[in-house]
Amino acid sequence: MLHFFLIIVSLLVIMKMAEVFINQSASFAKKFNLSGFFVGFLLVSFGTCLPELTTSIYSVTLGHQEIAISSVIGSYISNIFLVLGFLALLRKYKLKKRDTNFNIPLLLLITFGSLLLLVANVFVTSVFVGVLFVCIFLIAAFIVNKNNHSEKQFKIVKLNYFFLVGSLALIILFSRICIDSILKVTTQLNLPEVLIGYFILALGTSLPEFITLLTSLKMGREDIGLGNLVGSNMFNILFIPGILSFIAPLDFAPFQLELVFVFFAAVLLFIFGLIGKKYFISRREGFVLLLLYLVFILIQVFRNL
């Protein structure tokens, strides 16, 4: 009962703090004349990717790079298939023309380029590849800022840096509490270990993104929400592996099938953005995304039996 109580309380705190964080992020964007998409891309995504970054660094330091690699790959896939798919079931997700013409194609291009770099280096990263990854991420951030501008005027709360940083810290803290509680509950239910691992991995790395994206939708700040999703995936595919490569070479060879899913997820997001009615990702498309995530989970279960 205690763990169920902690799960419910954690989710309530996360949702409230996400609302505070989105409001403060919008105020931050207005003060420094930044687009909501860029703030979601850089500021919000950095905050929501902090758990992946810190746990990945810790894992690689201890010599368990498989955990780090599966974390960043799993987070990328779940952000599109699971998070966006589930949100599309709740309500249609509206995209701007700029998203389908620039932001999402940029994610697709960078995903393809990073995978091409891995293939060229026989799926093993080095310090040089790590430097390239980090530099590409910084260039992408610069391009995103130059090509995204605020179009709508919103009621802005007063910027408070304590609320901005504090709400983000609480999102990360209670996300951890929530995931730990879920892990204990699923362990008590004697679910298969591999299923627990991938379920907890996906939920744990994507819960902050899901909450901030859902909150941004409710508040009409789709620009911040999509910026968070695109930024988080670029963090996962570029920044985090780049930083980890400074510690030790990463071997992606055992994860070639998962990398195919990564590229397919980016392609599908681009296609759905184009064919959606009036730039909407509909419930039907959300169902397809969730179905593909289920396929991914089943493949992992059968491969690890």
HELIX and SHEET records of a PDB file:
HELIX    1   1 LEU A    2  LYS A   31  1                                  30    
HELIX    2   2 GLY A   36  VAL A   39  1                                   4    
HELIX    3   3 GLY A   40  VAL A   44  3                                   5    
HELIX    4   4 SER A   45  THR A   61  1                                  17    
HELIX    5   5 GLN A   65  SER A   78  1                                  14    
HELIX    6   6 ASN A   79  LEU A   84  3                                   6    
HELIX    7   7 GLY A   85  LEU A   90  1                                   6    
HELIX    8   8 LYS A   97  ARG A   98  1                                   2    
HELIX    9   9 ASP A   99  ASN A  103  3                                   5    
HELIX   10  10 ILE A  104  ALA A  120  1                                  17    
HELIX   11  11 VAL A  127  ASN A  147  1                                  21    
HELIX   12  12 TYR A  161  GLN A  188  1                                  28    
HELIX   13  13 GLU A  193  LYS A  218  1                                  26    
HELIX   14  14 GLU A  222  MET A  234  1                                  13    
HELIX   15  15 PHE A  235  PHE A  239  3                                   5    
HELIX   16  16 ILE A  240  SER A  245  1                                   6    
HELIX   17  17 ALA A  253  PHE A  255  5                                   3    
HELIX   18  18 GLN A  256  ILE A  275  1                                  20    
HELIX   19  19 LYS A  277  TYR A  279  5                                   3    
HELIX   20  20 ARG A  283  ARG A  303  1                                  21    
SHEET    1   A 2 TYR A  93  LYS A  94  0                                        
SHEET    2   A 2 PHE A 280  ILE A 281 -1                                        
END                                                                             
